[in-house]
Amino acid sequence: MPDNTFNLDGKVAIITGSSKGIGLSIATLLGKHGAKVVISSRKQAAIEQIAHQLSGEGINAIAIAANAGSRQELEDLVRKTISHYDGIDIIVNNAATNPVFGAIEQVDDQAYGKIMDVNLKGPFDLCKSALPSMKSRGGGSIINISSVEGLNPGHGLGMYSVSKAGLIMLTKVIANEWAQYDIRCNAICPGLIKTKFSEALTSNEKVMKMALARIPMKRAGEAGEMAGLALFLASDASSYCTGGVYTADGGYTI
């Protein structure tokens, strides 16, 4: 295999939810391997700070704010990215939300709509908006950050699980339909990862004890441990991989 297998020079990557956690780790590693990265989250000030920080590390990065649950803002994200970098090669749909922890009957219409808009409809809208650019550039790679909760129902995370299961199927549908354009689409399913998103779980000693008892590696993962898999899927190292669902969960789903 050639030495430049993981080389992303000249590639443009949009990473949603990349102001912190898994998204930031992925953006950083893709940038270190040559990609021009678009840092995106809801708050412009926060992502500008991140883009400035990455630029200081020699990474070509810009900040474009977008609400991952708004089709209009995602279309603007694509338009602004193309205006600045001339195209899009890689999309990482990482932004997610879960405003409810409890039984599904506790999920009202507002919470249901927010979960589905951000976790499922948003990735679809972003991919659809970026499709013309990716086709014109001869292909690309889409990476959807799902969850192990999308493979099996999570306790207290029922509707989140539904949205992440839907994202896995969206991954497979895109992979099937867009392979003709040399666009690959794969999903990563993280397990318990120490991020601000999972802080309610990782900061609860009782919950953590129960969770770690089900993880063969007996620890939670770090955000940075998801980035290597994303780099593999973004690069030519995975040139024959599409429609795949990859767990990174310390063995939780064994």
N, C-alpha and C positions, 0 to 999 in steps of 0.2 A: 504494500500500500504506500503511495507517495507521501513524502513528508508534509505536503501542504493539505492533507486530508481535512484538517480542522481549521484551515485558513478561511476567514470570512472577509478578506479584503475586497472592497467594492460593494459589499452587501449592505442593504439598509434594513434595519430591524425596528419594528414598533413593539414596545413592551408595555402593556397596560398594567395599572396597579404597580408601577415600578418606583415609587418613592421610598419604598422600604421592603423588608422581608424578602420573600422568594423572588419577587419581580426585580428588585434592585440587584440581588445576587446574580440573576440571569443576565440582566443588562450589562453589568460590570464584566462578566466573563466573556460575553459575546463581543463587547467592545475591546477587550484585551486581545481578542483574536482577530481584530481588524474590522469588525462591523461598525457602521455608523448607526448609533442608537438613538431612538426617540423615546425619551422618558415621558411617560404620560400617567397622570392621575387627576383628581378633581381640582386640586389647589395649585395654581400657577407658581406661587411663591415657593412652595415646598419643592416642586420639581425643578425649578430654576436653580435652587441651591444644590440639588443633586447633580444636575447637568454641569454646573460649574465645578463641583468636586471631581466629577469624572474627567472633565476636560483637563484639570490639573494633573491627572494621572496619565495624560496622553491619549485619552479616548475621545473620539469625535462624537459629541453628544449635544442634543438640543432638547428643550422642554416644550411640550405642547399639551396644555391642559384639556381634559375631556372627561365627561361623566360617562362611564362605561354602560350606563343604562339609557343613554340618549342617542338615538340614531342620528339626529342632526349633528350632535357634537362629534360622533365617531366619523361621520362623513367629512366634517371639517378637519378632523385629525388626519385623515387620509389626504385631503386636498392640500393642507399645509405641509405635510411630509413630502409630497410629490413636488410642491413648489420649491422646497428647500433642497431636497436631495435627488430630485428627478425620478424617483420611483420607489417601489417597495419590493423587498425580496423575502423578508421573514416577518411573521406576526407571532407574537406570544400573547395569547389571551389569558392573562393572569388575574385581572381584577375580579373580585368576588365579594359577596356580602351574605350575611346571615343574621338578620335582626331579631330572630326568634329562637329561643332555646326551650324546647318543651314538646308536648304532644301536638300532632298536626291539627287537632281541633282548636288549638290556641292560635293558629295562623289566620289572621284576618285578610281581607282582600288587599289592603295596602301592603302588608308584609309579603303576601304571595306575589303581588305584582313586582315589588322591588327585587325579590330574590330571582324571579324568572327574567326580568329585564336585564339585570346586571350579569347573572351567571350563565344565561343561555341565549337570550335574544341579542345581547350585546356582542358576544363573539360572532354570531351569525351576521349581524349588521356590519361589523368591522371587516370580516372576511369578504362579504359580498361587495362592499365598497372598494376594497383593495384588489378585487379580482382583475379588472381591466389592466391595471398596472403590472400585476404579477404575470399575466398572460403576455403582455407586450415585452417583458424582460426575459421571457422564455421559461418561466416557472418560478418556483419558490418553495418555502417551507412554512407550514402553519403548525404551531405547537399550542395545544389547549391544555391548560392546567386544570385538571379535574380533581379527583380526590378518591381515596379508598372508600369514602362514604358514598361515592357514586357506584361502587361495586356491591356493597352490602349496606343495608339501612343502619344509619348511625343513631344511637340513643339520644333523643332530644334534638336530633338534626334531620328530622324526616323530610321536610320540604327542601332543605339544602341538598339532601341525598338525591331527591327527585331531579333537581336542577343539574346536579353533577352527572347523574346517569344520562340525562338528556344530552349533556355536552359530549359524553363518550359516544353516543349514537350520532350526534352531529359530526364528530370527528370521522367516523366511519363513512358516513354519507358523502362528506366532502372528499375524502380520500378516494372513494369509488367514482364519483362524478368528475372530479377535477384532475385525475391522473392523466387524462388526455391532454392537459395543458402543462404537464410536467410539474404540477403542484402537489407536493406531498403534505399529508396532514396526520399528525400523531398526537396522542394524549399522554400526559404524565399524571399519575395518581399519587400524590404525596400522602404519607401517613401523618402521624403526629409530629409536627414540626414546631420548634420554638420560635414563634413570631408574635407580633402584637395581635394578629388576627386570632390566634389560639390561646391568648394570655389567660382567658377565663378558665381554660382547662389546665394549662401548665402551671398556673399559680395556685391551684387547688390540690393540696397534698393528698387528700383522700381519692380524688378523681385520678390523679397521676399514679397512685399506687395501683389502682384497678387497671388503668390503661397499660402500664408497664408490665403487668403480669401477663398481658396478651401479646406482648412484643418479644420475640425471641432474642433480639439484640439488647433488650432491657434498658433502652434509653430512647428519648425523643431525638428526632433529627434536627439538624441545623439548616437554616435557609440556604447556605452555601452548598450543601450537599445535593441540592436539586439542580444546581447550575450546570454541572458536568453533563448530566443527561440531556439537558436542553441544548447544550453546545453540540453534542453528538447528533441530535435530531435536526438542528439548524444547518449542519455542515454536510459536506459530501461524504463524510464517514457513514452516514445513514442513507445513502443514495438509493438503496433498494428497500427502504422501510417506509411504508405508508399504511394508515389505518391501524397502527399499533397502539396498544394500551399498556404503558409501562408503569409498574408500581415502584415506588421508592419509599418503603415503609418499615424498614428494619425487620421484615418478615411477618408483619401483622396479618397479611392475607394468606399466609401459608395454610 
